[in-house]
Amino acid sequence: MSMLALLGLSIINGTTFALFALDKVRAQTGGRRVPERTLLGLAALGGSPAALAAQQILRHKTRKQPFGARLAAIAGTQAIALAAGLALLEG
C-alpha cells in the first residue's frame, strides 16, 4: 500500500473517531448531533475500523438500530473486499 493511501486512511479514520466523540458529547449536552449519514459515510470511505473502535471505546451508538446493522454491513463488505483483493494478489 502506498504512503498516500495510508495517509488517506489515517485521516479518514482519525476524522471518523473524532466525529463519533463529538456526537457523543453533543448527545450528552443536547447540542446539534452529527448526522448518522455522515458517520456511516465516513465508515464507507474507509473509516470503519475507527467507527467500530469508537462505538466500543466511547460506548456510543452500540444499541442504536438500524445504525448498528448498517455499520456492521459496511465493515463486513470491506473485510470481504480486502480478503478478495489479497487473494487476487497472491494469485
C-alpha positions in Angstrom: 0.0 0.0 0.0 1.3 3.4 -0.9 2.2 6.0 1.7 -0.5 8.3 0.2 -3.2 5.6 0.7 -2.0 5.0 4.3 -2.1 8.8 4.9 -5.6 9.0 3.5 -6.9 6.1 5.6 -5.3 7.6 8.7 -7.1 10.9 8.0 -10.4 9.2 7.4 -10.1 7.0 10.5 -9.0 9.9 12.7 -11.9 12.1 11.4 -14.3 9.2 11.9 -13.3 8.7 15.5 -13.3 12.4 16.3 -16.8 12.8 14.9 -18.1 9.9 16.9 -16.6 11.5 20.0 -18.2 14.9 19.1 -21.5 13.3 18.5 -21.3 11.6 21.9 -20.6 14.9 23.7 -23.4 16.6 21.8 -25.8 13.8 22.7 -24.9 14.3 26.4 -25.2 18.1 26.3 -28.2 18.5 24.0 -26.2 20.0 21.2 -26.7 19.6 17.4 -25.9 16.0 16.6 -23.6 14.7 13.8 -26.0 13.1 11.2 -25.9 9.3 11.1 -25.5 9.6 7.3 -22.2 11.4 7.9 -20.9 8.8 10.4 -21.9 5.9 8.0 -20.5 7.7 5.0 -17.1 8.1 6.7 -17.2 4.4 7.6 -17.9 3.5 4.0 -15.0 5.7 2.8 -12.6 3.5 4.9 -13.2 4.7 8.4 -15.0 1.5 9.5 -12.1 0.4 11.8 -12.3 3.7 13.7 -16.1 3.7 13.7 -16.2 0.2 15.3 -13.5 1.2 17.8 -15.3 4.4 18.7 -18.5 2.5 19.2 -16.9 0.3 21.8 -14.4 2.7 23.4 -16.9 5.6 23.7 -19.9 3.3 24.3 -21.8 5.3 21.7 -24.4 4.1 19.3 -24.0 0.5 20.4 -27.7 -0.2 20.7 -29.0 2.2 18.0 -30.7 0.3 15.2 -30.6 0.3 12.2 -27.3 2.2 12.6 -25.5 -0.8 14.1 -26.6 -3.1 11.4 -25.7 -0.7 8.7 -22.2 -0.2 10.2 -21.7 -3.9 10.5 -22.7 -4.4 6.9 -20.2 -1.7 5.7 -17.4 -3.2 7.8 -18.3 -6.8 6.6 -18.3 -5.7 3.0 -15.0 -4.0 3.4 -13.5 -7.1 5.1 -14.7 -9.3 2.3 -13.4 -6.9 -0.4 -10.0 -6.8 1.4 -9.8 -10.5 1.6 -10.7 -10.9 -2.0 -8.1 -8.3 -3.0 -5.4 -10.0 -1.0 -6.3 -13.4 -2.5 -6.1 -12.0 -6.0 -2.6 -10.5 -5.3 -1.4 -13.8 -4.0 -2.6 -15.5 -7.2 
